[in-house]
Amino acid sequence: MEGALIVLIPISVLVVGGIVAVLWWAARQGQFDDLEGPAHAILMDDDKPPAARSAERKGDTPDAAQHADASQKSR
């Protein structure tokens, strides 16, 4: 029984130290800076299909985007 404790206690100390090191690294890298942004981003749903969004970025009309979407579906 005592032999198991001699092995398990140092292993658990190393595991806890590893967890602390990972959490410290994540905090230093800014992983916890914006905790509310992703939660709000999922609620901001745009109702346009991806082809219409890309067409708007390029400056095309929505009709051209629908035509492009239909041509992609026929492939």
Buried (B, 14 or more C-beta within 10 A) or exposed (E): EEEEEEEEEEEEEEEEEEEEEEEEEEEEEEEEEEEEEEEEEEEEEEEEEEBBEBBEEEEBEEEBBBBBBEEEEEE
